[in-house]
Amino acid sequence: MVDDYLDSFQALVSDAGYTDLWTVVVKFRRGLRLGIQNQIATMPYGQPADTDPDAWYRAAWRIDQARLANEAFQSVSRSIPSASLRTVSARPPPLPVARLPLAPPPPVTLKPPPTTLSMGVPMDVDATRKARSLPLRGCYRCRDTNHVVWNCPH
């Protein structure tokens, strides 16, 4: 169904010479079946832009294909009598599984920065270097504390 509409719409757009992409999308939307139009317009993810007609064409085609596949599935499942299914399978039918709606992830709360910054104690790198480089009191050679190495008698 959408295939026919796409072919005729694209031919009309080509004949009319429309170049404004937004106008093409608006006209395409207006000609779509209301159900398909609503499904595309309310897509939670991957919704086509209002200025991308090719994305709208693809989305309409995919939704129509899914609708056709679903209708084919339903028509086949209705045509099989339920009595014949009971004779084929001796097992009881599976229990229904409850499907919970997907909830969006909780919002991330960011902590505000502190209003006042602590001054703290700065690290004095130079003071530690000076402490290591200063000579011990006294002579390095004999370890006597009464003189220094350049005045060492030993």
C-alpha positions in Angstrom: 0.0 0.0 0.0 2.8 2.5 0.9 4.8 1.2 -2.0 2.1 2.5 -4.5 1.8 5.8 -2.6 5.6 6.2 -2.6 5.9 5.6 -6.3 3.1 8.1 -7.2 4.2 10.7 -4.6 7.8 10.7 -5.9 6.6 11.0 -9.5 4.4 14.0 -8.5 7.2 15.7 -6.6 9.5 15.3 -9.5 6.9 16.7 -11.9 6.1 19.6 -9.6 9.8 20.5 -9.1 9.7 20.8 -5.4 13.1 21.6 -3.9 12.3 22.6 -0.4 12.7 19.4 1.7 10.4 20.5 4.5 7.6 21.1 2.0 8.2 17.6 0.5 8.0 16.0 4.0 4.8 18.0 4.9 3.1 16.9 1.7 4.2 13.3 2.1 2.9 13.2 5.7 -0.5 14.6 4.6 -0.9 11.8 2.1 0.0 9.0 4.4 -2.6 6.9 6.2 -3.2 8.4 9.6 -2.1 5.4 11.5 1.3 5.3 9.8 1.7 9.0 10.0 1.0 8.9 13.8 3.5 6.0 14.3 6.3 7.9 12.6 5.5 11.1 14.4 5.5 9.5 17.8 8.6 7.2 17.4 10.5 7.3 20.7 13.9 6.7 18.9 15.0 7.2 15.3 12.3 9.6 14.3 13.1 11.1 10.9 13.8 14.8 10.7 11.2 17.1 9.1 13.7 18.0 6.4 14.7 14.4 5.4 12.1 13.0 3.0 14.2 9.8 2.3 14.1 9.0 6.1 10.3 9.5 6.1 9.9 7.2 3.0 12.0 4.5 4.7 10.1 4.8 8.0 6.7 4.7 6.3 7.8 1.6 4.2 9.1 -0.2 7.4 5.9 0.5 9.3 3.7 -0.7 6.4 5.8 -3.9 6.0 5.5 -4.6 9.7 1.7 -4.0 9.5 1.4 -6.4 6.5 3.5 -9.1 8.3 1.3 -8.8 11.4 -1.9 -9.1 9.3 -0.5 -12.2 7.6 0.4 -13.7 11.0 -3.1 -13.0 12.4 -4.8 -14.4 9.4 -2.8 -17.6 9.6 -3.3 -18.0 13.3 -7.1 -17.5 12.9 -7.4 -20.1 10.2 -5.8 -22.9 12.3 -8.6 -24.5 14.4 -7.7 -24.6 18.1 -9.0 -28.2 18.4 -6.3 -29.5 16.1 -3.6 -27.8 18.1 -4.7 -29.6 21.3 -4.4 -33.0 19.7 -0.9 -32.3 18.4 0.6 -31.2 21.6 0.3 -33.1 24.9 2.0 -30.4 26.9 0.0 -27.6 28.5 0.3 -24.2 27.0 3.1 -22.0 28.4 2.2 -19.6 31.2 1.7 -16.0 30.1 4.7 -13.7 30.8 3.9 -10.3 32.2 5.7 -7.7 30.2 6.5 -4.6 32.2 6.7 -1.3 30.3 10.2 -0.1 29.8 10.9 2.8 32.0 13.4 5.5 31.0 16.6 5.5 33.0 16.5 7.6 36.2 17.9 11.1 35.7 21.4 11.7 36.7 21.7 14.2 39.5 24.9 16.1 39.6 26.2 17.5 42.9 26.7 21.2 42.8 30.2 22.4 43.4 31.0 23.6 46.9 30.2 27.2 47.5 33.5 27.9 49.3 36.7 26.2 48.7 38.9 25.2 51.6 42.2 26.9 51.6 44.0 23.8 52.8 47.8 23.7 53.4 49.9 24.0 50.4 52.7 21.5 49.9 56.1 23.2 50.3 58.3 21.2 47.9 61.2 23.6 48.3 61.3 23.3 52.1 61.7 19.5 51.8 64.5 19.9 49.3 66.3 22.4 51.5 66.0 20.1 54.5 67.7 17.3 52.6 70.4 19.4 51.1 71.5 21.2 54.2 74.5 19.6 55.8 74.2 18.1 59.3 75.8 20.2 62.0 79.4 19.2 62.4 82.0 17.5 60.3 81.0 15.0 57.6 84.4 13.3 57.7 84.8 12.6 61.4 81.3 13.3 62.7 82.6 15.7 65.3 80.1 18.5 66.1 82.8 21.0 67.1 84.0 21.8 63.6 83.1 21.5 59.9 84.8 19.4 57.2 87.0 22.2 55.8 88.4 22.8 59.3 88.7 19.1 60.1 92.1 18.2 61.8 91.8 14.5 60.9 
